Amino acid sequence: QVQLVESGGGLVQPGGSLRLSCAASGFTLDYRGIGWFRQAPGKEREGVSCMGNSDGIAYYADSVKGRFTLSRDNAKNTVYLQMNSLKPGDTAVYYCAAARFGYSNRCPLSPPAYAYWGQGTQVTVSS
């Protein structure tokens, strides 16, 4: 059974940090495009970061550039999102996603490009 399970969300004060994890089972993430997305109440799901394949090159939405870092550990079949300098505007449910294949060029930060999704983890940034 193909499954993605996120963890690491929670409540953090502005300026704080969290690291989200996304563990895959039932399939390998090794060559696939992967992405992190988020959805705040009343808003559409938006792309945060993605990596097209295992070359280690990640792309970020302008809103998180310089603060978030996406990484992947193929040996653990897990991807991570390190989030620093968090702001109240980062509050959302965060989802990881995997594509059916890898992207040789820039990975898309568009939800329809990803076939497999986790259940999401809540991140709340508040004092």
N, C-alpha and C positions, 0 to 999 in steps of 0.2 A: 504494500500500500504506500503510495506516494504521500509524503507528509512533510510539511515545514512547520516548525514550532519555534515561536519567538519567546524570548525571556529577557529580563533585565529592566523592564519598565518600572516606573514608580513616581513618587513625588519628590521633587528637588527644588531648591531655592534658585532664584535667578542667579546666573553666574556659575552654577554648579555643573557637574558632569554626570553622565550615565553612559554605560556601554550596553548596547543591545546585542543579543546573540540570536542566531537563527540556525537551528540544527535541522538538517535534512535526513530523511530516511526513506528507503524504498527506491531511491535513485541517486545518482551522483551529481554533484554540482560542478564537477571538475572543469568541464569545457563549456558550461552553459553561461549565458548572460544572467546576471543576478541584479536585483534592485531593492532598494528600500523606498517605501512610499509612506505617506501619512494622510490622515483625514481628520480634520477638526469638525466639531459639530456644525451642521448647516453648510459645510463647504464640500467641494469635490475633492476626491482623492488626488493628491499631487505627488509627483516624483521628487525624491530627496537626493538620491545618489544611485549610481549604477556602475557595473563593471561588465564589459562585453564578453570577456573570456578570462582565462587564467593568466593574462599578461600583466596583471596588477595595475592597469591603468583605470582609474576611477574618475567619474564625472559627477559634478555636484550642481544642484540648483543654486542660483545666485544667493538665495536667502540663507544658505547654510555654508557656503564656501568659506574656507578658512577656519571653520568651527567644527565641522563633522569630518570623520574619516572612515571610509569603508575599507574593510579588509576581508580576506577569505583564507581559510585554512583547509586546503583540500584533503589533507590527511584526516582531519576531524569531520569533514563534510559539513562545515559550519562557516557562516559568514557573520561579520560583526559590523556594528556601527558605533563608533566612539563619538559621543556628542559632548562637546565642551562649550563653555560660555553660554549656557542655555538661557533662553529668553522666554517670557510668558507666551509669546507668539509661536513657540515651538510646541505648545501643548496640543496633543492630538493622539489618536491611536496610530501606532506605527506598524506597518506590515512589511514583511520581506516577501520577495517573489522570485521565481526562477523561470527562465524562458525554456522553450523546447530545444533550443540550440544556442550556439555562441554567435556573437556579433564580431565581425572582423574590423569594422569601423566603429565609430562612436555609438555607444549603446543608447537605446531610446529611454527617455524618462516618461514613457507613456504607458499607463496600465494595460491597454489591450495587447501590448507586445509580450506580456508575460502570462504563461499558462498556469503556473502553480503558485498558490498563495498560502501564507500562514493565516492564523486566526487573529493575529494582531496583539499588541501589548500597549497598554495605556501609559503615556508619558504626560505628567502634569508638572508644569513649572510655575510655582507660586510661592510667595512669601507668607 
